[in-house]
Amino acid sequence: MAENDEPRQFETYDTVRKRMQKEVTKIAEETSEEGVGNVLIVSHGMAITVLLSDWTEEDTDRPLSNASILKVIHKDGKFTVESVGDTSFIEK
């Protein structure tokens, strides 16, 4: 899609992945330095799956349900993906 975007506003998959991973890493490192615990980050599902694409073996090439939660742990400079797409908290 980026190749066909004449105004050149479309980001490529790799550009989104690098941007998202850079910012989440920055947030995690700053949070760790400040001694803060949990952090909530909200984003579009597609950007989230791109972010996780090389952080987990889990299939991230699928749509996430609205309001779904993923849990990522940052410890000793590394990320561990604990869960992806959790909607168990939603009342049915």
N, C-alpha and C positions, 0 to 999 in steps of 0.2 A: 504494500500500500504506500509506503514511504517513497518508493521509486516513481509512483504516479501522482504524487502530491506536488503540483506545480508551484504553489506558494511556499513549499518546503517547511510546513508547520508540523507535519506528522513525524513522530519519533519512531525510530526503529526499535525492534525488540531489544537489541543489545544496548541501545541508548537508555531505554527505560530501566533495564536491569541494573546497569551500572549506576544510574542516578539514584534509584531506589535503595540499592545496597549501600551506596556511599552515605546517604542521609540516615538510614536506619542504623548503620554502624556508628555514625557521629552521635546520634541520640543515645545509643547504648553506652558508648564510651563516656559521654558527659554525665549521664545518669549514674554510671558506676563510680566516677570520680566524686560525685556529689553525695554518694551513699544513699541514693534514693532507691526504692524498691520497684514496684510495677509501673509500667508505662503503657498508656493506651495510644495506639496510632490508628487512625482511620484513613482508608484509601479505597479506591475503586478495585473491584475484584480482579480485573484483568491485570492491573499493576501489581497486585499482591501475588498473583500466581507467577508473574514474571520475576518478582523479587525472590521468591522461594525456589525458582527453577533449578538452581545448582546448590542449594542449601540442604536439600533433602532427596531421598530416593523415592519418596511418595509421589504419586502422579499429580502434578500440578497443572497439567494441560487439560483442565476441565473448568467449567464455570463454577463459581462459588455462589451459594444462596445468599440473598440479601440478608444482612445483619449477622452473617456467620462470623465465627471467631476462630482465629488461629492463635496458637500459643507457641512462642519462640523464646527460648532461654539464651541469654548471653552470659557466658562465664569464661573467664580466663582468655578473653579475646576471640572466643569461638561461639557460633550460633548453633543451637540444637532445636530442631522443629519438633515440638511435642504433639501438636494436633493441627489439623487443617479442616476448615469448614464445619466446625461444631455449631449446631443449631439446637442443641438439647434444651437450652434455656427458654426457647420460644414456646408459649402456650398454644396448644392446638385445640 
